[in-house]
Amino acid sequence: MAAASSESEGTVRAQGNVEPAIQATGETRTVSLAGGCLHSLALRSDGTVWSWGDNDWGELGDGTTTSHAAPVPVKSLKGVRGIAARDCNSMALLGDGTVWTWGVTIPSASDAYPYPGPNPIQVKNDSGLAFDSVIAISAGREHYLALKSDGTVWAWGRNDSGQLGDGTVSDFYYYHYTPSQVKGLDSVVAVAAGGLFSLALKSDGTVWEWGSSYDDDENLAPRPTPVQVKGLDNVIGLAAGLRHSLALTSDGSVWAWGGNDQGQLGDGTTTFRSVPAQLPGLANVVSLATGNDHNLALEGDGTVWAWGDNRSGQLGDGGTSQRLNPIQVQGLDSVTALTAGDNHSLALKRDGTVWAWGDNQGGQLGGGSAADRFIPVEVQGLDRQSPETLLDRFAGPILDFDATRVLFYYGKLLWLYDRATHAQIKVAAAESIRPLTRAELSADGVVYTDGRKTSYWKDGAVRRSWEGTYLFDANGNFAVLDNSVVDLTTGASRSLPNADFYRDMHIRFDLSPDGTVAYTLNTHPSEIHVSLPDGTMKTIGLTSPGDYTYFGVLMDGADLLYSAVTQDNAGQAKRSLRLRGADGRVTTIAAYPFDNFDYAEDPRQSYRIENGWIAYRTYDENAGRWRLDVRTPEGITKQVYAAPKGASWKDKPIAIKQLAPDGTIVYAYQNTTYVFASQEGKIVAAFNESGELDYREHIVTGQEGREYRLLAWYLHDGSLLYGVRL
């Protein structure tokens, strides 16, 4: 595998909490890639790392052992400038010169089995202190290399072939946990770790190797200290495969030596070579990458060439035949960087998109399928996976936001931030004995409550107050206060007969921007009540045989979406999701087992309706798993996400967070929140941090003229407002 080089750090740093809001701008892009056995990594210019594919050993670093076909962020890593991967292991080099690893964890006891390590851990020295001053890293099969700023090389891991270069050879079961210096090397500028061997490039253009060495009969001979590779000079780059090596020289030519049973030396034969030989047919090469037994070369014109093993289609030529000479990868141009996993390949194009091909049994190609790909396919969602622009950072939690305004809480004060003018206006202060309990934006102001009084604020002053009331919800210029709906601008109110929202308020009503309220009652759970803006009341009773009760009603214009509990002749209860159209026709969208705890759950976690789109959670009893589906305004159903099989129907791992008018869905599964574009059929963003994500359909224009969707990310120590590129 190619060594990971240091990249310039692009992290957007907070400037402290002196001011409640801090403006930040800048685009985030993928800058480098790394591949392991069945997983892939991408480093973003904001210093975060994203991973996808198999995760049995925790090699994705997201704190779990759940595999992901779509990229997820590596947990707790910031300020990363280099990445590397091999087999089921991953590495990261941070801007402070420290090194972190995750994946297969080797126990200290020689008779114990390896175990998953899903969280990044810092590499320490013999004294237990941080191993730092590192400028480049590389991952071998079960050993690691680090290049320090003083030109020395350090290694750790297995040493059964002398691959650590410390002058010794250890038993296979002995694992070196802390880095030791490779003997006899200085002035090193690059390193590369292979299967059981290591390479180093010195500043004078010479190459040095140690570890397993194959003689002319291809017998393995350990070599525990570095020796110079004969016949090479003016080298500027290295790459190491499982049993072969590549060198790039300053004139753009490529040289290869070592094992060749799969044609990995690219010389038209399968003959082993102990001395480097130049590859014919390649010129103006600027970068190299190696998998186990296949190779990639990037030429200066942005084209990619490949040769060697091709049993999984990792050469990208449309087939699976071994190639003894370099052949151009199909359909790729404008490539700026590349890497190779064990048996798959990755390329980064100038437009920021990432392309993958080859072995895909772990989902490492990021396409949502386990099928191998014989030509490059774009990794879905990665280019737009990370929030592209950090628009604002706030020292306290964001309570509400729209396209131009952000309402947030800081220092026991309620603040309104204008994104256009960057003005911050104090709305209200919490009293010591009556803190603010709820606040929301109205169409033209702010409405908030301390539990005893609700106030409407606009243009720098409180316009109206309602004593002895609690704010349950606001939408447009209307708000539900206790059992009434009020017009905030005029003060007019109307009662909601028999309504009592103090208990189970989330599942009992829905407020639309025009002031219409649909609700159900504890006393009459078999009825849906609709209060229209003119005061007219509509009551809808049981409409289908077997219906027992209704709850969780949501509105979309004149359409109603709600839950119905039904009982069959045997007394078995089922929960059905029903859509009642403006014409009174009722359609069952989904049905699954009913749990009494469903009554207490916010229905918006299970289903939502907006502009004809319906996102809903349903249970596949045959497969034993929960699914998230979306129904288009035309009535076409598409699957968004399927949880792993074998889960109990009482476990509901998927929660819907938001549904936008264009069908964009925000949903959470385990520790990750995803943004799914229904019309495009792919994930466009994913978050994996402590906190909560909220989404708005508002579209804003950045300083560079690009349009963004707005995303707010709530953290325990503040809140971030992102723009995701359209």
C-alpha positions in Angstrom: 0.0 0.0 0.0 1.2 3.5 -0.7 2.4 5.4 2.4 0.1 8.1 3.8 1.6 11.5 3.3 0.8 14.5 5.5 -1.9 16.8 4.3 -2.4 20.4 5.2 -4.8 20.7 8.0 -8.2 22.3 7.1 -10.0 22.3 10.4 -12.3 25.2 11.1 -11.5 26.1 14.6 -13.8 27.8 17.1 -12.5 31.0 18.5 -13.7 30.5 22.0 -16.9 31.4 23.8 -16.3 35.2 24.3 -19.1 35.9 21.8 -22.3 33.8 21.6 -22.0 33.4 17.8 -19.0 33.0 15.6 -19.0 33.2 11.8 -17.1 30.6 9.9 -16.8 29.7 6.2 -14.9 27.4 3.9 -15.5 24.4 1.7 -14.7 20.8 2.9 -13.5 18.2 0.4 -12.0 14.8 0.3 -8.2 15.1 0.1 -6.8 11.5 0.4 -8.0 7.9 0.6 -6.9 4.6 2.1 -8.1 1.0 1.7 -7.9 -2.1 3.9 -9.1 -5.6 3.3 -12.9 -5.0 3.2 -13.1 -1.3 4.2 -12.1 2.1 2.9 -11.2 5.5 4.5 -11.4 9.1 3.3 -9.7 12.1 4.8 -11.5 15.4 4.5 -9.9 18.8 4.4 -11.6 19.7 7.7 -9.4 17.1 9.4 -12.1 14.5 9.8 -11.9 10.8 8.6 -14.9 8.9 7.1 -15.1 5.2 6.7 -17.3 2.5 5.1 -17.4 -1.2 4.5 -17.0 -4.2 6.8 -16.7 -3.4 10.5 -16.4 -6.8 12.2 -13.2 -5.8 13.8 -14.1 -2.1 14.4 -12.0 -1.0 11.5 -14.4 1.8 10.7 -13.7 3.4 14.0 -17.2 4.6 14.7 -17.4 3.0 18.1 -19.4 -0.1 16.9 -18.9 -3.3 15.0 -21.8 -2.6 12.6 -20.8 -2.5 9.0 -21.8 0.5 6.9 -22.2 0.7 3.1 -22.3 4.5 3.3 -19.5 6.5 4.8 -19.6 7.3 8.5 -17.3 9.5 10.5 -14.5 8.0 12.6 -15.3 8.7 16.2 -13.5 11.5 18.1 -10.8 12.2 15.5 -10.2 15.8 14.6 -7.3 17.6 12.9 -6.2 14.5 10.9 -3.6 15.1 8.2 -2.8 11.5 7.0 -4.5 8.1 6.9 -3.4 4.5 6.2 -5.1 1.1 6.2 -4.4 -2.6 5.6 -6.3 -5.8 6.3 -8.7 -5.0 9.2 -6.6 -2.1 10.6 -6.7 1.7 10.2 -4.4 4.5 11.1 -4.5 8.3 11.4 -1.8 10.9 11.7 -2.9 14.1 13.5 -1.7 17.6 13.0 0.1 17.5 16.4 2.3 14.6 15.2 0.5 11.9 17.2 -0.6 8.6 15.7 -3.9 6.8 16.3 -5.0 3.2 15.4 -8.2 1.2 15.4 -9.5 -2.2 14.2 -8.0 -5.6 15.1 -6.6 -5.4 18.6 -3.9 -7.8 19.6 -4.1 -8.8 23.3 -1.1 -8.7 25.6 -1.4 -12.3 26.5 0.1 -14.7 23.9 -2.6 -17.3 24.3 -5.5 -14.8 23.9 -7.4 -14.2 20.7 -7.5 -10.8 18.9 -10.6 -8.7 19.6 -12.3 -5.7 17.9 -11.1 -2.2 18.6 -13.8 0.1 17.3 -12.5 3.3 18.9 -9.2 5.1 17.9 -6.5 4.7 20.5 -3.3 6.7 20.7 0.0 5.1 20.1 2.3 5.5 23.1 6.0 5.1 23.6 7.8 2.8 26.1 7.3 5.4 28.9 3.5 5.5 28.2 3.8 9.0 26.8 2.5 10.2 23.4 4.4 9.0 20.4 4.7 12.2 18.5 6.7 14.3 16.0 5.5 12.0 13.2 5.1 13.3 9.7 4.1 10.2 7.7 2.6 6.7 8.4 2.1 3.4 6.6 0.2 0.2 7.5 1.5 -3.2 6.7 -0.2 -6.6 7.2 0.3 -6.6 10.9 3.0 -4.0 11.4 3.1 -0.3 11.2 5.7 2.4 10.2 6.1 6.0 11.3 8.5 8.6 9.9 9.5 11.3 12.3 10.4 14.9 11.5 14.1 14.2 12.3 14.2 11.6 9.4 14.2 8.5 11.6 11.8 5.6 11.1 10.0 3.8 13.9 8.0 0.5 13.8 5.7 -1.7 15.9 3.6 -4.8 15.5 4.6 -8.3 14.6 8.3 -9.0 13.8 8.4 -12.6 12.7 10.2 -11.7 9.5 12.3 -8.8 10.9 9.9 -6.2 9.5 10.4 -3.9 12.4 14.1 -3.4 11.5 15.4 -3.4 15.0 17.9 -6.1 14.4 15.8 -8.9 15.9 13.3 -11.5 14.7 10.5 -12.4 17.1 8.1 -15.3 17.4 4.9 -14.8 15.4 2.8 -14.6 18.6 5.0 -11.9 20.1 3.6 -8.5 19.4 5.6 -5.2 19.9 3.0 -2.7 21.2 5.3 0.4 21.4 7.4 1.8 18.5 11.1 1.1 18.3 13.6 2.9 16.1 14.6 1.2 12.9 18.4 0.7 13.0 20.8 2.4 10.7 18.4 4.8 9.0 18.4 8.6 8.8 17.5 11.3 6.4 14.4 9.3 5.4 11.6 11.2 3.5 9.1 8.4 2.9 8.1 4.9 4.2 5.9 2.0 2.9 4.9 -1.1 4.8 4.3 -4.3 2.8 3.1 -7.8 3.8 6.1 -8.9 5.9 8.6 -6.3 4.9 9.2 -2.5 4.9 10.7 0.1 2.6 12.2 3.5 3.2 13.2 6.3 0.8 16.1 8.5 1.8 16.7 12.1 0.8 19.5 11.1 -1.6 17.0 9.1 -3.7 18.1 5.6 -2.5 15.7 2.9 -1.3 16.2 0.6 1.7 14.3 -2.5 2.6 14.1 -4.9 5.5 11.9 -7.8 6.7 11.0 -10.8 4.5 13.2 -11.1 1.4 12.7 -13.6 -1.4 15.7 -15.2 -3.1 15.7 -16.4 -6.7 13.9 -19.6 -5.6 11.3 -17.5 -3.8 12.2 -18.8 -0.4 11.4 -16.5 2.5 14.5 -15.2 4.3 14.1 -12.7 7.2 16.2 -9.6 7.1 16.0 -7.7 10.4 18.0 -4.6 9.4 17.7 -2.3 6.4 19.8 -2.9 3.3 20.0 -0.8 0.2 18.0 -1.9 -2.9 20.4 -2.3 -5.8 19.9 -0.6 -9.1 17.7 2.3 -7.9 18.5 6.0 -7.7 16.6 9.3 -8.1 13.5 7.7 -6.5 10.7 10.0 -5.4 8.0 7.6 -4.3 7.4 4.1 -3.0 4.6 1.5 -2.7 4.6 -1.9 -1.1 2.3 -4.8 -1.9 1.9 -8.2 -0.2 5.1 -9.6 -1.7 6.3 -7.0 -4.2 7.6 -3.4 -4.3 7.3 -0.4 -6.6 9.4 2.7 -6.9 8.7 5.9 -8.8 11.7 7.9 -10.1 12.0 11.6 -10.9 11.7 11.0 -14.7 8.2 9.5 -14.2 9.2 5.9 -14.7 8.1 2.9 -12.5 10.4 0.1 -11.3 9.2 -3.1 -9.7 10.7 -6.2 -7.9 9.6 -9.2 -5.8 6.8 -11.7 -6.3 5.2 -11.9 -9.7 2.9 -14.9 -9.8 -0.1 -12.5 -10.6 1.9 -10.3 -13.0 2.2 -7.7 -10.3 5.6 -6.6 -11.7 4.0 -5.5 -15.0 6.8 -6.8 -17.2 4.7 -9.2 -19.3 5.9 -12.2 -17.3 5.1 -14.1 -14.0 8.8 -14.4 -13.2 10.1 -13.4 -9.8 12.7 -10.5 -9.8 15.0 -9.8 -6.9 16.4 -6.7 -8.6 14.2 -3.8 -9.8 13.3 -3.6 -13.4 11.5 -0.8 -15.3 8.0 -1.3 -16.4 7.5 -0.8 -20.1 4.6 1.3 -21.4 4.3 3.8 -18.5 5.6 7.4 -18.6 5.0 10.6 -16.7 3.7 8.8 -13.7 3.1 11.0 -10.6 1.7 8.5 -8.0 1.6 4.8 -7.3 -0.6 2.5 -5.1 -0.5 -1.2 -4.4 -3.0 -3.7 -3.2 -2.1 -7.3 -2.3 -1.2 -8.3 -5.8 -2.4 -5.5 -8.0 -1.1 -2.0 -8.7 -2.3 1.4 -9.8 -0.3 4.2 -11.5 -1.6 7.8 -11.9 -0.2 9.7 -14.9 0.2 13.4 -15.2 -2.8 13.7 -17.6 -5.2 12.4 -14.8 -5.6 8.8 -16.3 -5.1 5.7 -14.2 -3.3 2.5 -15.2 -3.5 -0.9 -13.5 -1.9 -4.4 -13.7 -1.5 -7.6 -11.8 -4.2 -9.7 -10.1 -7.8 -9.0 -11.3 -9.9 -11.8 -9.9 -12.3 -9.2 -8.3 -12.1 -6.7 -11.1 -9.7 -4.5 -9.1 -8.0 -3.4 -12.3 -11.1 -1.6 -13.6 -10.8 -2.8 -17.2 -14.3 -4.3 -17.3 -13.2 -7.9 -16.7 -11.5 -10.3 -14.3 -8.5 -11.5 -16.3 -5.0 -11.1 -15.0 -3.0 -8.4 -16.7 0.8 -8.8 -17.1 1.2 -5.3 -18.5 -0.4 -2.0 -17.5 -3.8 -1.3 -18.9 -5.9 1.9 -18.6 -8.7 1.9 -16.1 -12.0 2.5 -17.9 -14.0 5.7 -17.6 -11.6 7.6 -15.3 -10.0 11.0 -16.0 -9.1 14.1 -14.0 -7.9 11.9 -11.1 -5.7 13.6 -8.5 -5.1 10.8 -6.0 -5.5 7.1 -5.7 -5.1 4.2 -3.3 -5.6 0.4 -3.2 -7.2 -1.8 -0.7 -6.2 -5.5 -0.5 -8.3 -6.3 -3.5 -10.1 -3.1 -4.4 -9.2 0.3 -5.8 -10.1 3.9 -5.0 -9.6 7.2 -6.9 -10.2 10.8 -6.1 -11.1 13.1 -9.0 -10.5 16.8 -9.3 -14.2 17.6 -8.8 -14.0 16.0 -5.3 -15.8 12.8 -6.2 -14.5 9.4 -5.1 -14.6 6.3 -7.4 -14.1 2.7 -6.4 -13.9 -0.7 -8.1 -13.0 -4.3 -7.4 -13.8 -6.5 -4.5 -17.0 -5.4 -2.6 -18.0 -8.3 -0.3 -17.7 -5.9 2.7 -19.4 -3.0 1.0 -16.1 -1.2 0.7 -17.0 0.3 -2.6 -19.8 2.3 -0.9 -22.5 1.5 -3.4 -25.0 -0.3 -1.0 -24.4 -3.6 -2.8 -22.1 -6.5 -2.1 -21.4 -7.1 -5.8 -17.9 -6.7 -7.2 -17.5 -3.8 -9.6 -15.3 -4.3 -12.7 -15.3 -0.7 -13.7 -15.2 2.4 -11.4 -18.4 3.5 -9.7 -18.9 6.7 -7.7 -18.9 6.2 -3.9 -22.4 7.4 -3.2 -22.7 10.3 -0.8 -19.1 10.7 0.2 -18.4 14.0 -1.6 -21.4 15.5 0.1 -21.2 13.3 3.1 -19.5 15.7 5.5 -21.1 19.1 6.0 -19.5 21.2 3.3 -19.5 24.5 5.1 -19.6 25.4 8.8 -21.7 28.6 8.7 -21.9 29.5 12.3 -20.9 28.2 15.7 -22.8 29.1 18.9 -21.8 28.9 22.5 -25.2 27.5 23.5 -27.9 25.3 22.1 -29.8 26.3 19.0 -33.5 26.3 19.8 -34.9 27.1 16.3 -33.7 28.5 13.0 -34.8 29.3 9.5 -33.1 30.7 6.4 -32.1 34.0 7.9 -32.6 33.7 11.7 -31.1 31.5 14.5 -32.7 31.4 18.0 -30.3 30.2 20.6 -29.7 30.2 24.4 -26.5 31.4 26.0 -25.7 32.8 29.4 -29.3 32.5 30.7 -30.3 34.7 27.8 -32.4 34.1 24.7 -30.7 35.5 21.6 -31.8 36.0 18.0 -29.0 36.0 15.4 -29.5 37.5 12.0 -27.4 35.6 9.5 -27.6 38.3 6.9 -26.3 41.2 9.1 -24.6 39.1 11.8 -26.6 41.1 14.4 -27.3 39.5 17.7 -30.3 40.7 19.6 -31.2 39.8 23.2 -34.8 38.6 23.3 -35.3 37.6 26.9 -33.5 36.8 30.2 -34.3 33.8 32.3 -35.2 34.7 35.9 -33.4 32.8 38.6 -36.6 31.1 39.9 -38.4 30.9 36.5 -36.1 29.7 33.8 -37.2 29.7 30.1 -38.6 26.2 29.3 -39.5 26.6 25.6 -38.9 29.1 22.8 -39.6 29.0 19.1 -39.5 31.2 16.0 -42.8 32.5 14.7 -43.2 33.8 11.1 -42.0 37.3 12.1 -40.9 37.1 15.8 -40.2 34.8 18.8 -42.6 33.1 21.2 -41.3 31.8 24.5 -42.5 30.6 27.9 -41.3 30.0 31.4 -44.1 27.6 32.2 -46.3 30.3 33.8 -46.4 33.0 31.2 -46.0 32.9 27.4 -44.7 36.0 25.5 -44.6 37.1 21.9 -41.5 39.2 20.9 -41.1 41.1 17.7 -38.7 43.9 16.5 -37.0 44.4 19.9 -40.0 44.4 22.2 -42.6 42.0 23.8 -45.8 42.6 21.9 -48.2 40.3 23.9 -48.2 38.1 26.9 -50.5 35.4 28.2 -50.4 34.8 31.9 -50.9 31.3 33.3 -50.2 29.6 30.0 -47.7 27.1 28.6 -46.4 27.1 25.0 -46.8 23.7 23.3 -46.0 24.6 19.7 -45.7 27.5 17.3 -46.1 27.4 13.5 -46.3 30.5 11.2 -47.9 33.2 13.4 -50.0 30.8 15.4 -49.3 29.0 18.7 -51.0 26.4 20.8 -51.2 27.6 24.4 -52.8 25.2 26.8 -56.1 24.2 25.2 -56.3 27.2 22.8 -54.8 28.3 19.6 -53.8 32.0 19.3 -53.0 34.3 16.5 -49.8 35.9 17.7 -50.1 39.0 15.5 -53.7 39.9 16.5 -54.1 38.2 19.9 -57.3 36.5 18.8 -57.7 33.0 20.2 -60.1 30.1 19.9 -60.7 27.2 22.3 -60.0 23.5 21.4 -62.9 21.7 23.0 -62.0 19.0 25.5 -58.3 19.3 24.6 -55.8 18.5 27.3 -52.2 18.6 26.0 -50.4 18.6 29.4 -50.1 14.8 29.0 -48.7 13.2 25.9 -48.7 16.5 24.1 -46.5 15.3 21.2 -48.9 12.5 20.2 -52.2 14.5 20.7 -52.1 17.3 18.1 -50.6 18.9 15.0 -50.6 22.7 14.2 -50.4 23.9 10.7 -49.1 27.4 9.6 -52.6 28.7 8.9 -53.7 27.9 12.5 -55.6 24.6 11.8 -55.2 22.1 14.6 -55.9 18.4 14.4 -55.9 16.5 17.7 -57.2 13.4 19.6 -58.5 13.1 23.1 -57.8 10.8 26.0 -61.5 10.7 26.7 -62.5 9.9 23.1 -59.5 8.1 21.6 -61.7 6.8 18.7 -62.1 10.3 17.2 -60.0 12.8 15.4 -60.9 16.5 15.8 -60.0 19.2 13.4 -60.3 22.9 14.4 -60.2 25.2 11.3 -59.1 28.8 11.4 -62.7 30.1 11.1 -63.6 28.2 14.3 -65.4 25.3 12.4 -64.9 21.9 14.1 -64.8 18.6 12.3 -65.0 15.2 14.0 -63.9 12.0 12.3 -65.0 8.7 14.0 -64.0 5.1 13.4 -63.9 4.4 9.7 -62.6 0.8 9.3 -63.9 -2.5 10.8 -61.8 -3.5 13.8 -60.5 0.0 14.6 -60.1 0.5 18.3 -58.4 3.9 18.7 -56.6 6.7 16.8 -53.6 8.7 17.9 -50.6 10.6 16.5 -52.5 12.6 13.8 -50.4 14.8 11.5 -51.6 17.2 8.8 -50.5 18.0 5.2 -53.0 20.5 3.9 -56.3 18.7 4.0 -54.7 15.2 4.2 -54.4 13.5 7.6 -51.8 10.8 8.6 -52.5 9.0 11.8 -52.0 5.7 13.7 -55.0 3.3 14.1 -55.0 0.4 16.6 -57.0 -2.5 15.4 -58.1 -5.8 17.0 -58.9 -9.0 15.3 -61.4 -11.6 16.5 -58.7 -13.2 18.7 -58.0 -9.9 20.4 -54.6 -9.4 18.8 -53.7 -5.7 18.4 -52.1 -4.3 15.3 -50.9 -0.8 14.5 -51.8 0.6 11.1 -50.6 3.8 9.5 -53.5 5.5 7.7 -53.7 8.3 5.2 -57.1 10.1 4.9 -57.3 12.3 1.8 -59.3 15.5 1.4 -62.0 13.4 -0.4 -62.4 11.2 2.7 -60.8 8.1 1.2 -58.6 6.2 3.6 -55.5 4.2 2.6 -53.4 1.9 4.8 -49.8 2.8 4.3 -48.2 0.2 6.6 -49.2 -2.3 9.4 -47.1 -4.0 12.1 -47.4 -5.3 15.7 -48.7 -2.8 18.3 -46.9 -2.1 21.5 -48.5 -0.2 24.4 -45.4 2.0 24.6 -46.4 3.4 21.1 -48.9 5.6 22.8 -46.2 7.5 24.7 -43.9 7.9 21.7 -43.7 11.0 19.6 -45.3 9.9 16.3 -42.9 12.0 14.3 -40.2 9.5 15.1 -42.3 6.8 13.3 -43.8 8.8 10.4 -44.0 12.2 8.8 -45.9 13.8 6.0 -44.9 16.9 4.0 -46.0 18.1 0.6 -47.4 14.7 -0.4 -44.2 12.8 0.7 -44.6 10.3 3.5 -41.6 8.8 5.4 -42.5 6.0 7.7 -41.0 3.2 9.8 -42.4 -0.3 9.2 -41.6 -3.8 10.5 -40.8 -6.7 8.1 -42.1 -9.7 10.1 -40.7 -12.2 7.7 -37.2 -10.9 7.8 -37.4 -9.8 11.5 -36.2 -6.2 11.0 -37.3 -2.6 10.9 -37.3 -0.7 7.7 -37.6 3.0 6.8 -39.6 3.6 3.6 -40.7 6.7 1.7 -43.9 7.1 -0.3 -43.8 9.7 -3.1 -46.6 12.1 -3.8 -47.5 9.8 -6.8 -47.9 6.8 -4.4 -44.6 5.0 -5.2 -42.9 3.4 -2.3 -39.1 3.2 -2.0 -36.9 1.7 0.7 -34.6 4.2 2.5 -32.9 1.9 5.0 -33.2 -1.6 6.4 -31.9 -2.4 9.9 -30.1 -5.8 10.4 -32.2 -8.9 10.5 -33.2 -10.7 13.7 -34.3 -7.7 15.7 -37.4 -7.9 17.9 -40.4 -5.8 16.7 -40.3 -4.1 20.2 -36.9 -2.7 19.4 -37.3 0.4 17.1 -33.7 1.3 16.1 -34.7 3.8 13.4 -36.0 7.3 14.3 -37.2 9.9 11.8 -35.9 13.4 12.6 -37.3 15.5 9.7 -39.0 15.3 6.4 -38.6 18.2 3.9 -41.1 19.3 1.2 -38.7 17.9 -1.5 -38.7 14.4 0.2 -35.4 14.8 2.0 -35.4 12.6 5.1 -33.3 13.0 8.2 -33.2 9.8 10.2 -31.1 8.2 13.0 -29.9 4.7 13.4 -27.8 3.7 16.4 -25.1 6.5 16.8 -25.4 8.0 13.3 -27.8 10.5 11.8 -28.3 10.4 8.1 -29.7 12.9 5.5 -31.3 11.0 2.6 -32.3 12.7 -0.6 -35.4 10.7 -1.8 -35.4 12.1 -5.3 -31.8 11.2 -5.8 -32.1 7.9 -3.9 -28.9 8.4 -1.8 -27.4 9.6 1.4 -26.1 13.1 1.1 -24.8 13.7 4.7 -24.1 11.7 7.9 -23.2 12.8 11.4 -21.8 10.7 14.2 -21.2 12.8 17.3 -22.9 13.2 20.6 -25.8 15.5 20.2 -28.9 15.9 18.0 -29.3 16.9 14.4 -32.1 19.1 13.0 -32.9 19.9 9.4 -34.7 22.7 7.6 -35.7 22.8 3.9 -34.4 26.4 3.8 -31.8 27.0 1.1 -29.2 29.7 1.5 -26.4 31.1 -0.7 -22.9 31.1 0.6 -20.3 33.8 0.0 -18.9 32.0 -3.0 -22.4 31.9 -4.6 -23.0 28.2 -4.0 -26.4 27.1 -2.6 -26.6 25.1 0.6 -29.3 23.3 2.7 -29.2 24.2 6.3 -28.4 21.7 9.0 -28.1 22.4 12.8 -26.0 20.1 15.0 -26.6 20.3 18.7 -23.6 19.5 20.9 -23.4 19.4 24.7 -21.1 22.4 24.7 -22.7 24.4 22.0 -24.3 24.2 18.5 -23.0 24.2 15.0 -25.0 25.4 11.9 -23.8 23.8 8.7 -24.6 24.2 5.1 -24.7 21.0 3.0 -24.0 21.6 -0.7 -26.8 21.0 -3.1 
